Every structure is written in structure tokens, then in C-alpha cells.
Amino acid sequence: MRDKQKVGVGVGVMILRGGKVLLGLRHADPAKADSELHGENTWTMPGGKLEFGEELENACVREVSEETGLKIPPNTLKLVSVTNDRVEDAHFITLGFLCADFQGEPEVKEPDEITRWEWFPIEQLPKPMFFCSEKIIKNYISNKIY
């Protein structure tokens, strides 16, 4: 079975506005939370899986738009984190990007996955946090990529 297991690539987008980070609450039902890394009922930043042939920044723009309706101008994202995220049955390399330039107000666009979006002071994160998102924020605060 091990030869069929593959490492996935994910992106997380840390959207900042006035010292606050945008986080969404994942659905409590694991089937609806849509996370191979078991993030049900946790707070998370917008993000998702890289599609085959997709550019990293395009994946970020797509995921943010699909999940929140926010629009990110081209070439405004900055890579701030690389994490090696594993649970018993899944393994992802997650690339965290900073976004401080966007248009619109966040809306729940995928209510079966994320139940609400809220802004939180970056030093006062809600609990429980999705561990992948928490790692990205910690890397950003400590100014280390990995």
C-alpha cells in the first residue's frame, strides 16, 4: 500500500487587514470539512490543493475566490512559509502565502465546507486552529520560511 501513497501540495493564503488575519471555521462534519488532514471544526485560512499544471499563485487566487469571493490582484502574493504536514493517512507540503492587497469583503461561498469567515488579531488566534494554518502564521510571525 505504501507505494500508492503520494505527497500532495497545498496552498494557504494568510490574508491580512489592519493587523488581523482572515480565518474560516470548517464544518464540524468531517465529510463536509473537505480536509484530508482532518481539519473539521477548526479555524483555517483560505486555501486548498494545487491542481495538476497550475501555477502556485493561480492556485491561491482560485482558492481565495472560490472560498471567500475576494479578488487578489496578480503578482501581489508573497511566499512566507513552507511546511511538511502529516497525519496518519495523509501527507502534504503546504506553501503559505501572504496577501495584503485584495478587493471585496469575505463571504461564505462554500457553506458545506466553511461555515463563517471572521477577522482575528494575528496575536490572538481562535481555538482550535487547523494545524497547517497555525504553522504558516507562526512561521510568518517568527520570520522563518521553514
C-alpha positions as CSV (number, residue, x, y, z in Angstrom):
1,M,0.0,0.0,0.0
2,R,2.8,2.4,0.7
3,D,3.8,2.6,-3.0
4,K,0.3,4.1,-3.8
5,Q,0.6,6.8,-1.2
6,K,1.6,10.2,-2.6
7,V,2.6,13.6,-1.1
8,G,0.1,16.3,-2.0
9,V,0.8,20.0,-2.4
10,G,-1.4,22.6,-0.8
11,V,-1.5,26.4,-0.5
12,G,-2.7,28.5,2.4
13,V,-3.3,32.2,2.0
14,M,-2.8,34.4,5.0
15,I,-5.0,37.5,4.2
16,L,-4.1,40.4,6.5
17,R,-6.0,43.6,7.0
18,G,-5.1,46.1,9.8
19,G,-3.2,43.6,11.8
20,K,-6.0,41.0,11.6
21,V,-6.0,37.7,9.7
22,L,-9.0,36.2,7.9
23,L,-10.0,32.8,9.2
24,G,-12.9,30.5,8.4
25,L,-14.5,27.9,10.6
26,R,-14.5,24.5,9.0
27,H,-17.7,22.4,9.2
28,A,-17.8,20.1,12.2
29,D,-18.8,17.1,10.0
30,P,-15.6,15.5,8.6
31,A,-17.3,14.6,5.4
32,K,-18.1,18.3,4.8
33,A,-14.9,19.8,6.1
34,D,-13.1,18.6,3.0
35,S,-9.7,18.1,4.6
36,E,-7.6,15.1,4.1
37,L,-5.6,16.4,7.0
38,H,-8.6,16.2,9.3
39,G,-9.3,19.8,10.0
40,E,-13.0,19.6,10.9
41,N,-14.3,22.1,13.4
42,T,-11.1,24.2,13.3
43,W,-10.3,27.7,12.2
44,T,-8.4,27.9,8.9
45,M,-7.2,30.3,6.3
46,P,-8.4,30.1,2.7
47,G,-6.5,27.5,0.7
48,G,-6.6,24.1,-0.9
49,K,-4.8,21.7,-3.2
50,L,-2.7,22.6,-6.2
51,E,-4.2,21.3,-9.4
52,F,-2.1,19.5,-12.0
53,G,-0.3,22.0,-14.2
54,E,-1.4,25.0,-12.1
55,E,0.9,27.9,-11.1
56,L,1.2,28.4,-7.3
57,E,-0.1,32.0,-7.4
58,N,-3.0,30.9,-9.6
59,A,-4.0,28.2,-7.1
60,C,-4.0,30.9,-4.3
61,V,-6.1,33.3,-6.4
62,R,-8.5,30.5,-7.3
63,E,-8.9,29.1,-3.8
64,V,-9.5,32.5,-2.2
65,S,-12.1,33.5,-4.9
66,E,-13.9,30.1,-4.6
67,E,-14.0,30.2,-0.8
68,T,-14.4,33.9,0.1
69,G,-15.3,35.8,-3.1
70,L,-12.2,38.1,-2.5
71,K,-10.2,39.2,-5.6
72,I,-6.4,39.2,-5.4
73,P,-4.6,41.3,-8.0
74,P,-1.9,39.5,-10.0
75,N,1.7,39.4,-8.6
76,T,0.8,40.6,-5.1
77,L,1.3,37.4,-3.1
78,K,4.5,36.7,-1.1
79,L,5.7,33.2,-0.1
80,V,6.1,33.3,3.7
81,S,6.1,29.6,4.8
82,V,6.8,26.0,3.7
83,T,5.5,23.3,6.0
84,N,5.7,19.5,5.9
85,D,2.2,18.4,7.2
86,R,1.4,14.8,8.0
87,V,-1.3,12.8,9.8
88,E,-1.6,9.1,9.8
89,D,-3.2,8.8,6.4
90,A,-2.2,12.0,4.5
91,H,0.9,14.0,3.8
92,F,1.1,17.4,2.2
93,I,3.7,20.1,1.6
94,T,1.9,23.3,2.3
95,L,3.1,26.6,0.9
96,G,1.9,29.7,2.8
97,F,1.4,33.0,1.0
98,L,0.8,36.5,2.4
99,C,-1.9,38.6,0.8
100,A,-2.3,42.2,2.0
101,D,-3.8,43.5,-1.3
102,F,-7.3,42.3,-2.2
103,Q,-10.7,43.6,-3.2
104,G,-14.0,42.9,-1.6
105,E,-15.4,41.6,1.7
106,P,-15.3,37.9,2.6
107,E,-18.4,35.9,2.0
108,V,-19.2,32.2,2.7
109,K,-19.1,30.8,-0.8
110,E,-18.8,27.1,0.1
111,P,-21.2,26.8,3.1
112,D,-20.9,23.0,3.2
113,E,-17.1,23.4,3.9
114,I,-16.7,26.7,5.7
115,T,-19.5,28.0,8.0
116,R,-18.3,31.5,8.5
117,W,-15.3,33.9,8.0
118,E,-14.0,36.3,10.7
119,W,-11.1,38.6,11.2
120,F,-8.8,37.9,14.2
121,P,-5.8,39.8,15.7
122,I,-2.8,37.9,14.5
123,E,-1.6,37.6,18.1
124,Q,-5.0,36.3,19.4
125,L,-5.9,33.3,17.2
126,P,-9.1,31.4,17.9
127,K,-9.1,27.8,19.1
128,P,-9.0,25.2,17.8
129,M,-6.8,26.2,14.9
130,F,-6.2,24.0,11.9
131,F,-2.5,23.0,12.4
132,C,-1.4,23.8,8.8
133,S,-2.7,27.3,9.1
134,E,-1.3,27.8,12.6
135,K,2.2,26.8,11.3
136,I,2.0,29.3,8.5
137,I,1.1,32.1,10.9
138,K,3.8,31.1,13.4
139,N,6.4,31.0,10.6
140,Y,5.3,34.4,9.4
141,I,5.5,35.9,12.9
142,S,8.9,34.4,13.6
143,N,10.1,35.4,10.1
144,K,11.2,31.9,9.1
145,I,10.1,30.1,6.0
146,Y,10.5,26.5,7.2
